[in-house]
Amino acid sequence: MKRGLSLFVLICMILGFIFLYAPIIVLIIFSFNKSKLVTVWQEFSFDAYVNLVNNKQILDAVWVSLKVASLSATLAAILGTICGYVLTRFTKFRGRFLFLGLVSAPLVMPEVITGLAMLLMFIQLDGLLQNIFGIEPVGRGLVTLIIAHTTFATAYVAVVVQSRLAGFDRSLEEAAADLGARPFKVFFLITLPIIAPGIIAGWLLAFTLSLDDVVISDFTSGPGASTLPLVIFSKVRLGISPEINALATILILIVSVGIISANIIGRQREKKN
Amino acid sequence: MATAKQKNLVSFLQKIKPNGSSVTIFIPYFWLTLFFLLPFILIFFISLTQPVDFQQPPHTPIITSTENGLQLNLYFGNYQALTEDQIYILSIVNSVKIATISTLCCLLIGFPMAYGIARSPDRWRNTLLMMVILPFWTSFLIRVYAWIGILGKENGLLNGFLMWLGVIDQPLDILYSDLAVYIGIVYSYLPFMILPLYATLEKLDNTLLEAAADLGSKPTNTFFAITVPLTMPGIIAGCLLVFIPAVGEFVIPELLGDSSSPLIGQQVRSVFSYDWPMASTLAMMILLVLVVPIFIFQYLQNKQTVTK
């Protein structure tokens, strides 16, 4: 592609990036505001941060969110890796078309429908388990949250792993197989280490998606399992509060540091190669 | 001597004998079927039941056992209610309208940005791309929340700024209106438009553009005759990635929109609290609207994986 930009494109880009970043910057600036009215600047202070640290409801929600996100991201990384592997390597098996649909549908399905469908399924399963096996009902809570998050995040991991597998040198696997390695050994010794960066990227994506999800969590969580987005959502519906600004600033800071450092590390590796 | 029947049996047993690959396929297949496919089949059947108060689950059973065996109970009243009560149809139409216009706005803003990033000097490109991805990784909820403070009528930053400039003398009613929903959707989904557009624009063969220019084609003509058709896959993918989730959007209209005219995503959520069958029916209606876009998207995804 030819380099060089026309004035029109340049102006569009500048305006576009202002549009993307202005709200975030405003949010950060006003997290240091002393006033109770979030958008009227009074004076610089850390009040919002002090209040945030003392807010037990938010801290509990952070803990719930971290538990759900790490467990569901790990499960999704395992399931998603298998999905990606199956889709790139097993090009012909019965039901492949349905499988492809099942893997990619969660990517585009509106969350309201997925959330509703999953919740009704959980209730139905609970009833079945109770009536047939006499198992105490699981109810809505951490377990249902983790299952729901794992299910939609699996699709994202599968896409990332699939793209990693697509640009993959098969000759290494073939060589190992020719030398007598069994398929499982080939997978764990050759394939897995090569696609590991994809799996890690997929895990991180699943983790952030889980931390961020509002709608599916709203349907599938129950009392005692309020994730951070659910607490923020219920607070935000009542209006803006400086504490949420402070919380947002901290979250944005963590993500930015993560993304920027990942990018720098990636570029340095590229240079070495 | 083995009879033909026995042979058939042996080959059948060999077929179903678990081996490494069938177990590998089975695990995710089972999970996705149980927690994704079956739930959708379930809401379809629940949409064909009647609500019952004070009962768990609060709807008539789908299957009842009678003297003559199992009986399937189907009730079409919920779908009939859609035609009688205009409010649901109106909110579907409104949702599709808002999603369509937002998608077009995303395309109009996203295309020049993706084009600009693709044509930027190498040392800038990575950084610019990262700047598009960064908001995508930060919390969606918080980015929507940020607009409440900006668009508000009392003390809203945008109104304050415009009044300070002297453009307006009365604060504008943007927050809690459709306009705020448009802004929220375009803002939240813009990265989903830019990334697929960038992916196709980056691969665009520059010699074609040069050839067109050498043959005397004007830049705008070249753009519409070459650049746009060649980036069509990216345009379609980007538009679908914005349009499909936007139709069922819940958080953005809930926080920024007018509560007197709820969109279909909000309807599903609020109706669910008192009438499961109707909520399921509304979910089926959203699926009906989205079935064609979702199939196009699936088809494109499939084609992509095959060509790879």
Interface residues (C-beta under 8 A of the other chain):
Chain A: M1 K2 R3 G4 L5 S6 F8 V9 L10 C12 M13 G16 F17 F19 L20 Y21 A22 P23 I24 V26 L27 F30 L37 V38 T39 V40 L79 G80 I82 C83 Y85 V86 L87 T88 F90 F93 G95 L98 F99 L100 G101 L102 V103 S104 A105 P106 V108 M109 P110 E111 V112 I113 T114 L116 A117 M118 L120 M121 I123 Q124 G127 I147 A148 T150 T151 T154 Q162 S163 A166 P183 F184 T208 L211 D212 V214 V215 D218 F219 P229 I232 F233 V236 R237 G239 I240 I244 A248 L251 I252 V255 S256 G258 I259 I260 N263 R267
Chain B: G20 S21 T24 I25 I27 P28 Y29 W31 L32 T33 L34 F35 F36 L37 L38 P39 F40 L42 I43 I46 Q56 P57 I109 G110 P112 M113 Y115 G116 I117 A118 R119 S120 P121 D122 N126 L128 M130 M131 V132 I133 L134 P135 W137 T138 S139 F140 L141 I142 R143 Y145 A146 W147 I148 G149 I150 G152 N155 G156 L157 G160 Y187 L190 L201 E202 L204 N206 L209 E210 P219 L240 L241 I244 P245 V247 G248 E249 F250 V251 E254 L255 G265 V268 R269 F272 W276 A279 S280 A283 I286 L287 L290 I294 F297 Q298 Q301 N302 T305 K308
